Amino acid sequence: MYKLEGHSDLARDPKTNSILNVNTTEYEQYVARRSVKNEEIEKSQNVEQELADLKSEMNEIKSLLKELVNGN
């Protein structure tokens, strides 16, 4: 690895010529932030699915009540 001039946390891989972040603390913080974000997205998707299920159930109840009122 070759250090990049002016960037203490970055290094260049001589084999692939790619630039890498060599600051492990920063990387661990990134992974933690990504994990929290993924959990929030999953929670939001679960809430949306539950809301859709409730809407469907309410429509079914509404339909059954209409049938009951009409005497069918």
Helices and strands as residue ranges (DSSP letters): E 2-4, E 7-12, E 19-21, H 24-70
